[in-house]
């Protein structure tokens, strides 16, 4: 099963993903995409670490997500990726020709072929005003398109608001849009 959990900042999306992972009964590997850039981000990462059970595996991968998923996946495993928002930011900030397209395409090609379960966590950033800056608009557009493509591939999609999960795509349904 592949699940996409979306939500705003501090919406409860990571806690929901962690709870689902705990309830799965599978070996959990937490794939963290964040990098410590300042004290505030270090604090956020610390909060995530404190919540995770000690027996979960941890892989920190800020760029080569598809490759990491391929290496870690297993029939009896659950891979929890937190979060795609930071991963996409990392790719955009690399400013290396073609890396964004290559890594996004690799993720989209890899995801359906993975054994076991995968939970992807990402921020929904397209529900507010259109940003004024070119880089911010580029990021918002890329993330929105990524979410559409992942939602089409996911068995289940959940939007978390104020700690409340809203199922947008129940397992077993077909997405109506073709991104």
C-alpha positions as protocol buffer text, in pm:
chain_id: "A"
residue {
  index: 1
  type: UNK
  ca { x: 0 y: 0 z: 0 }
}
residue {
  index: 2
  type: UNK
  ca { x: 122 y: 348 z: -90 }
}
residue {
  index: 3
  type: UNK
  ca { x: -17 y: 642 z: 111 }
}
residue {
  index: 4
  type: UNK
  ca { x: 24 y: 1015 z: 63 }
}
residue {
  index: 5
  type: UNK
  ca { x: -44 y: 1230 z: 370 }
}
residue {
  index: 6
  type: UNK
  ca { x: -74 y: 1604 z: 305 }
}
residue {
  index: 7
  type: UNK
  ca { x: -131 y: 1898 z: 535 }
}
residue {
  index: 8
  type: UNK
  ca { x: -13 y: 2240 z: 635 }
}
residue {
  index: 9
  type: UNK
  ca { x: 261 y: 2317 z: 883 }
}
residue {
  index: 10
  type: UNK
  ca { x: 181 y: 2172 z: 1226 }
}
residue {
  index: 11
  type: UNK
  ca { x: -138 y: 2011 z: 1092 }
}
residue {
  index: 12
  type: UNK
  ca { x: -65 y: 1670 z: 1247 }
}
residue {
  index: 13
  type: UNK
  ca { x: 42 y: 1498 z: 925 }
}
residue {
  index: 14
  type: UNK
  ca { x: 369 y: 1359 z: 1063 }
}
residue {
  index: 15
  type: UNK
  ca { x: 201 y: 1232 z: 1380 }
}
residue {
  index: 16
  type: UNK
  ca { x: -66 y: 1060 z: 1170 }
}
residue {
  index: 17
  type: UNK
  ca { x: 199 y: 896 z: 952 }
}
residue {
  index: 18
  type: UNK
  ca { x: 393 y: 783 z: 1259 }
}
residue {
  index: 19
  type: UNK
  ca { x: 78 y: 642 z: 1420 }
}
residue {
  index: 20
  type: UNK
  ca { x: -8 y: 448 z: 1101 }
}
residue {
  index: 21
  type: UNK
  ca { x: 347 y: 315 z: 1087 }
}
residue {
  index: 22
  type: UNK
  ca { x: 330 y: 198 z: 1450 }
}
residue {
  index: 23
  type: UNK
  ca { x: -3 y: 27 z: 1390 }
}
residue {
  index: 24
  type: UNK
  ca { x: 121 y: -152 z: 1078 }
}
residue {
  index: 25
  type: UNK
  ca { x: 311 y: -422 z: 1265 }
}
residue {
  index: 26
  type: UNK
  ca { x: 588 y: -393 z: 1008 }
}
residue {
  index: 27
  type: UNK
  ca { x: 955 y: -309 z: 1042 }
}
residue {
  index: 28
  type: UNK
  ca { x: 962 y: 71 z: 1000 }
}
residue {
  index: 29
  type: UNK
  ca { x: 1237 y: 266 z: 828 }
}
residue {
  index: 30
  type: UNK
  ca { x: 1203 y: 642 z: 867 }
}
residue {
  index: 31
  type: UNK
  ca { x: 1351 y: 829 z: 573 }
}
residue {
  index: 32
  type: UNK
  ca { x: 1427 y: 1187 z: 673 }
}
residue {
  index: 33
  type: UNK
  ca { x: 1485 y: 1445 z: 401 }
}
residue {
  index: 34
  type: UNK
  ca { x: 1557 y: 1749 z: 620 }
}
residue {
  index: 35
  type: UNK
  ca { x: 1899 y: 1903 z: 660 }
}
residue {
  index: 36
  type: UNK
  ca { x: 2005 y: 2112 z: 957 }
}
residue {
  index: 37
  type: UNK
  ca { x: 2046 y: 2463 z: 823 }
}
residue {
  index: 38
  type: UNK
  ca { x: 1981 y: 2662 z: 1139 }
}
residue {
  index: 39
  type: UNK
  ca { x: 1889 y: 2627 z: 1508 }
}
residue {
  index: 40
  type: UNK
  ca { x: 1514 y: 2633 z: 1441 }
}
residue {
  index: 41
  type: UNK
  ca { x: 1538 y: 2344 z: 1193 }
}
residue {
  index: 42
  type: UNK
  ca { x: 1761 y: 2156 z: 1435 }
}
residue {
  index: 43
  type: UNK
  ca { x: 1487 y: 2195 z: 1697 }
}
residue {
  index: 44
  type: UNK
  ca { x: 1219 y: 2066 z: 1456 }
}
residue {
  index: 45
  type: UNK
  ca { x: 1432 y: 1764 z: 1371 }
}
residue {
  index: 46
  type: UNK
  ca { x: 1484 y: 1701 z: 1741 }
}
residue {
  index: 47
  type: UNK
  ca { x: 1108 y: 1691 z: 1803 }
}
residue {
  index: 48
  type: UNK
  ca { x: 1067 y: 1429 z: 1530 }
}
residue {
  index: 49
  type: UNK
  ca { x: 1350 y: 1221 z: 1677 }
}
residue {
  index: 50
  type: UNK
  ca { x: 1196 y: 1230 z: 2025 }
}
residue {
  index: 51
  type: UNK
  ca { x: 860 y: 1099 z: 1896 }
}
residue {
  index: 52
  type: UNK
  ca { x: 1003 y: 805 z: 1702 }
}
residue {
  index: 53
  type: UNK
  ca { x: 1041 y: 466 z: 1865 }
}
residue {
  index: 54
  type: UNK
  ca { x: 1406 y: 371 z: 1913 }
}
residue {
  index: 55
  type: UNK
  ca { x: 1367 y: 42 z: 1725 }
}
residue {
  index: 56
  type: UNK
  ca { x: 1274 y: 216 z: 1398 }
}
residue {
  index: 57
  type: UNK
  ca { x: 1544 y: 239 z: 1138 }
}
residue {
  index: 58
  type: UNK
  ca { x: 1654 y: 582 z: 1022 }
}
residue {
  index: 59
  type: UNK
  ca { x: 1803 y: 690 z: 690 }
}
residue {
  index: 60
  type: UNK
  ca { x: 1878 y: 1055 z: 621 }
}
residue {
  index: 61
  type: UNK
  ca { x: 1855 y: 1125 z: 247 }
}
residue {
  index: 62
  type: UNK
  ca { x: 1804 y: 1482 z: 127 }
}
residue {
  index: 63
  type: UNK
  ca { x: 1835 y: 1420 z: -251 }
}
residue {
  index: 64
  type: UNK
  ca { x: 1847 y: 1063 z: -390 }
}
residue {
  index: 65
  type: UNK
  ca { x: 1509 y: 955 z: -256 }
}
residue {
  index: 66
  type: UNK
  ca { x: 1417 y: 700 z: -525 }
}
residue {
  index: 67
  type: UNK
  ca { x: 1749 y: 522 z: -486 }
}
residue {
  index: 68
  type: UNK
  ca { x: 1708 y: 521 z: -108 }
}
residue {
  index: 69
  type: UNK
  ca { x: 1357 y: 375 z: -134 }
}
residue {
  index: 70
  type: UNK
  ca { x: 1483 y: 99 z: -364 }
}
residue {
  index: 71
  type: UNK
  ca { x: 1762 y: 12 z: -121 }
}
residue {
  index: 72
  type: UNK
  ca { x: 1540 y: 11 z: 189 }
}
residue {
  index: 73
  type: UNK
  ca { x: 1216 y: -145 z: 60 }
}
residue {
  index: 74
  type: UNK
  ca { x: 1112 y: -495 z: 155 }
}
residue {
  index: 75
  type: UNK
  ca { x: 796 y: -700 z: 155 }
}
residue {
  index: 76
  type: UNK
  ca { x: 766 y: -684 z: 535 }
}
residue {
  index: 77
  type: UNK
  ca { x: 881 y: -322 z: 572 }
}
residue {
  index: 78
  type: UNK
  ca { x: 709 y: 14 z: 592 }
}
residue {
  index: 79
  type: UNK
  ca { x: 904 y: 313 z: 464 }
}
residue {
  index: 80
  type: UNK
  ca { x: 795 y: 648 z: 607 }
}
residue {
  index: 81
  type: UNK
  ca { x: 925 y: 947 z: 410 }
}
residue {
  index: 82
  type: UNK
  ca { x: 908 y: 1279 z: 596 }
}
residue {
  index: 83
  type: UNK
  ca { x: 891 y: 1501 z: 407 }
}
residue {
  index: 84
  type: UNK
  ca { x: 862 y: 1557 z: 33 }
}
residue {
  index: 85
  type: UNK
  ca { x: 838 y: 1932 z: 81 }
}
residue {
  index: 86
  type: UNK
  ca { x: 1191 y: 1955 z: 216 }
}
residue {
  index: 87
  type: UNK
  ca { x: 1315 y: 1702 z: -40 }
}
residue {
  index: 88
  type: UNK
  ca { x: 1181 y: 1916 z: -325 }
}
residue {
  index: 89
  type: UNK
  ca { x: 1333 y: 2228 z: -166 }
}
residue {
  index: 90
  type: UNK
  ca { x: 1667 y: 2050 z: -150 }
}
residue {
  index: 91
  type: UNK
  ca { x: 1644 y: 1963 z: -520 }
}
residue {
  index: 92
  type: UNK
  ca { x: 1547 y: 2314 z: -627 }
}
residue {
  index: 93
  type: UNK
  ca { x: 1824 y: 2470 z: -417 }
}
residue {
  index: 94
  type: UNK
  ca { x: 2090 y: 2245 z: -569 }
}
residue {
  index: 95
  type: UNK
  ca { x: 2061 y: 2446 z: -891 }
}
residue {
  index: 96
  type: UNK
  ca { x: 2220 y: 2161 z: -1084 }
}
residue {
  index: 97
  type: UNK
  ca { x: 2099 y: 2121 z: -1441 }
}
residue {
  index: 98
  type: UNK
  ca { x: 1842 y: 1843 z: -1468 }
}
residue {
  index: 99
  type: UNK
  ca { x: 1863 y: 1711 z: -1111 }
}
residue {
  index: 100
  type: UNK
  ca { x: 1508 y: 1818 z: -1021 }
}
residue {
  index: 101
  type: UNK
  ca { x: 1348 y: 1644 z: -1321 }
}
residue {
  index: 102
  type: UNK
  ca { x: 1571 y: 1339 z: -1288 }
}
residue {
  index: 103
  type: UNK
  ca { x: 1498 y: 1283 z: -918 }
}
residue {
  index: 104
  type: UNK
  ca { x: 1123 y: 1353 z: -943 }
}
residue {
  index: 105
  type: UNK
  ca { x: 1090 y: 1120 z: -1243 }
}
residue {
  index: 106
  type: UNK
  ca { x: 1292 y: 853 z: -1061 }
}
residue {
  index: 107
  type: UNK
  ca { x: 1059 y: 874 z: -760 }
}
residue {
  index: 108
  type: UNK
  ca { x: 749 y: 847 z: -977 }
}
residue {
  index: 109
  type: UNK
  ca { x: 892 y: 548 z: -1165 }
}
residue {
  index: 110
  type: UNK
  ca { x: 1016 y: 373 z: -852 }
}
residue {
  index: 111
  type: UNK
  ca { x: 718 y: 411 z: -620 }
}
residue {
  index: 112
  type: UNK
  ca { x: 475 y: 170 z: -794 }
}
residue {
  index: 113
  type: UNK
  ca { x: 740 y: -103 z: -809 }
}
residue {
  index: 114
  type: UNK
  ca { x: 837 y: -103 z: -441 }
}
residue {
  index: 115
  type: UNK
  ca { x: 748 y: -402 z: -225 }
}
residue {
  index: 116
  type: UNK
  ca { x: 597 y: -342 z: 118 }
}
residue {
  index: 117
  type: UNK
  ca { x: 428 y: -25 z: 234 }
}
residue {
  index: 118
  type: UNK
  ca { x: 524 y: 339 z: 182 }
}
residue {
  index: 119
  type: UNK
  ca { x: 389 y: 648 z: 357 }
}
residue {
  index: 120
  type: UNK
  ca { x: 483 y: 982 z: 203 }
}
residue {
  index: 121
  type: UNK
  ca { x: 436 y: 1303 z: 404 }
}
residue {
  index: 122
  type: UNK
  ca { x: 423 y: 1644 z: 239 }
}
residue {
  index: 123
  type: UNK
  ca { x: 305 y: 1999 z: 303 }
}
residue {
  index: 124
  type: UNK
  ca { x: 10 y: 2127 z: 103 }
}
residue {
  index: 125
  type: UNK
  ca { x: 130 y: 2474 z: 1 }
}
residue {
  index: 126
  type: UNK
  ca { x: -111 y: 2556 z: -280 }
}
residue {
  index: 127
  type: UNK
  ca { x: -415 y: 2664 z: -78 }
}
residue {
  index: 128
  type: UNK
  ca { x: -309 y: 3021 z: -15 }
}
residue {
  index: 129
  type: UNK
  ca { x: -217 y: 3315 z: -231 }
}
residue {
  index: 130
  type: UNK
  ca { x: 19 y: 3284 z: -523 }
}
residue {
  index: 131
  type: UNK
  ca { x: 365 y: 3386 z: -403 }
}
residue {
  index: 132
  type: UNK
  ca { x: 519 y: 3704 z: -546 }
}
residue {
  index: 133
  type: UNK
  ca { x: 870 y: 3569 z: -599 }
}
residue {
  index: 134
  type: UNK
  ca { x: 967 y: 3359 z: -901 }
}
residue {
  index: 135
  type: UNK
  ca { x: 1147 y: 3094 z: -692 }
}
residue {
  index: 136
  type: UNK
  ca { x: 850 y: 3062 z: -454 }
}
residue {
  index: 137
  type: UNK
  ca { x: 606 y: 3025 z: -745 }
}
residue {
  index: 138
  type: UNK
  ca { x: 832 y: 2765 z: -906 }
}
residue {
  index: 139
  type: UNK
  ca { x: 844 y: 2568 z: -581 }
}
residue {
  index: 140
  type: UNK
  ca { x: 467 y: 2588 z: -530 }
}
residue {
  index: 141
  type: UNK
  ca { x: 402 y: 2477 z: -889 }
}
residue {
  index: 142
  type: UNK
  ca { x: 648 y: 2188 z: -873 }
}
residue {
  index: 143
  type: UNK
  ca { x: 510 y: 2065 z: -541 }
}
residue {
  index: 144
  type: UNK
  ca { x: 149 y: 2087 z: -662 }
}
residue {
  index: 145
  type: UNK
  ca { x: 231 y: 1888 z: -975 }
}
residue {
  index: 146
  type: UNK
  ca { x: 424 y: 1631 z: -771 }
}
residue {
  index: 147
  type: UNK
  ca { x: 128 y: 1589 z: -535 }
}
residue {
  index: 148
  type: UNK
  ca { x: -109 y: 1532 z: -827 }
}
residue {
  index: 149
  type: UNK
  ca { x: 114 y: 1267 z: -978 }
}
residue {
  index: 150
  type: UNK
  ca { x: 174 y: 1095 z: -644 }
}
residue {
  index: 151
  type: UNK
  ca { x: -197 y: 1104 z: -559 }
}
residue {
  index: 152
  type: UNK
  ca { x: -270 y: 925 z: -886 }
}
residue {
  index: 153
  type: UNK
  ca { x: -22 y: 651 z: -790 }
}
residue {
  index: 154
  type: UNK
  ca { x: -118 y: 627 z: -424 }
}
residue {
  index: 155
  type: UNK
  ca { x: -368 y: 380 z: -287 }
}
residue {
  index: 156
  type: UNK
  ca { x: -480 y: 627 z: -23 }
}
residue {
  index: 157
  type: UNK
  ca { x: -451 y: 1007 z: 11 }
}
residue {
  index: 158
  type: UNK
  ca { x: -524 y: 1194 z: 333 }
}
residue {
  index: 159
  type: UNK
  ca { x: -535 y: 1568 z: 401 }
}
residue {
  index: 160
  type: UNK
  ca { x: -469 y: 1655 z: 765 }
}
residue {
  index: 161
  type: UNK
  ca { x: -618 y: 1979 z: 902 }
}
residue {
  index: 162
  type: UNK
  ca { x: -598 y: 2080 z: 1270 }
}
residue {
  index: 163
  type: UNK
  ca { x: -498 y: 1727 z: 1364 }
}
residue {
  index: 164
  type: UNK
  ca { x: -798 y: 1577 z: 1185 }
}
residue {
  index: 165
  type: UNK
  ca { x: -741 y: 1341 z: 893 }
}
residue {
  index: 166
  type: UNK
  ca { x: -970 y: 1383 z: 594 }
}
residue {
  index: 167
  type: UNK
  ca { x: -953 y: 1093 z: 350 }
}
residue {
  index: 168
  type: UNK
  ca { x: -943 y: 1233 z: -3 }
}
residue {
  index: 169
  type: UNK
  ca { x: -884 y: 905 z: -178 }
}
residue {
  index: 170
  type: UNK
  ca { x: -990 y: 589 z: 2 }
}
residue {
  index: 171
  type: UNK
  ca { x: -795 y: 274 z: -80 }
}
residue {
  index: 172
  type: UNK
  ca { x: -937 y: 108 z: -390 }
}
residue {
  index: 173
  type: UNK
  ca { x: -1058 y: 421 z: -571 }
}
residue {
  index: 174
  type: UNK
  ca { x: -933 y: 558 z: -899 }
}
residue {
  index: 175
  type: UNK
  ca { x: -835 y: 922 z: -925 }
}
residue {
  index: 176
  type: UNK
  ca { x: -1049 y: 1112 z: -1175 }
}
residue {
  index: 177
  type: UNK
  ca { x: -783 y: 1354 z: -1302 }
}
residue {
  index: 178
  type: UNK
  ca { x: -495 y: 1257 z: -1527 }
}
residue {
  index: 179
  type: UNK
  ca { x: -209 y: 1488 z: -1426 }
}
